C-alpha cells in the first residue's frame, strides 16, 4: 500500500507533466497605453513580456498559498515564443481536430512551442507568456493551481475564446486525443462557477470554465480550467488534483482504525479554481 509521501511525490510529478496553461492559455497584453483599458490590446516584444511579469502573482498575494515560478516554463519570451512549459510527452494534432483549442490550453497541443515537439497550429501565437504555480501552505487541500498570462492582439484573444467555448461544448470533444494522451469527461463547469470566475469587481470581458480528466498510469489526473479574457489578455486558471483509488482506500482504513487520514481526493471531488486566486490575479492584470 502506498505511503502518503509516495502519493505526494506522484502527484507533484503529474502536475509537472501536465505543463498546463502554456499554449493558448493565460495572458496579459498592452498596446502602449492607447487601448480602452490596461489589459486590452497587445504590446510588442519585451514590453508585453515585462508587463506580464509585473502582473504575475507572487507569494503573499493570495493568503494561504505559496507561489512558485516554474523552472524553464512561463518565462517572458520574444514575440511568438512564450517559453517552454513542460514536457507532457509526445504531442501531436488533436483528434478530433476541432478539439485543438482544448489541447492548446493544456500545453500538449498544436499551438505555441511548448517544448513537446508539436506541430504548428492555426491558433494565434501569444506575444509573451508567463506562468505561476500555487499550492496551499497547509494540508487542507491537495489541489494545485497553475495560472498563465498571455498577451494577444484583442481580435486574436476574442477568436481564441470563441474557439475554446465551441470546443468545450461540442459532443465530439467529450473525449479527444493528442498524440498518446487521452482526455475524457470534457464538460462545461456549472454556470455558478463560471460566473464566480468573472466577477464584476475584478473585470474581465468574458470567461469560460470547463472540466476534464486523463489517465496517468493507475491514477486519474483531473483538471478544472477557467479562462478569462480582459481585452487582449487571457488569464488561464488550471486547478488539478489526483484521484488515487488505493490512496482513498488507505484513508478509509485509517479512519476505521481511528487514525488520521491523508485526505486523498475521492472520485467525485473535482478540483476547484479558488475565487481568491482569480480575484488576486485579475486585480493585477
Buried (B, 14 or more C-beta within 10 A) or exposed (E): EBEBEEBBEBBEEBBBBBBBBBBBBBBBBBBEEEBEEBBBBBBBBEBBBBBBBEBBBEEEBBEEBEBEBBEEBBBBBBBBBBBBBBBBBEBBBBBBEBBBBBBBBBBBBBBBBBBBEBEEBEBBBBBBBBBBBBBBEEEEBBBBBBBBBBBBBBEBBBBBBEBBBBBBEBEEBBBBBBBEBEBEBBEBBEEEBBEBBBBEEBBBBBBBBBBBBBEBEEBBBBBBBBBBBBBBBBBBBBBBBBBBEEBBEBBEEBEEEEEEBBBBBEEEBBBBBBEBBBBBBBEBB
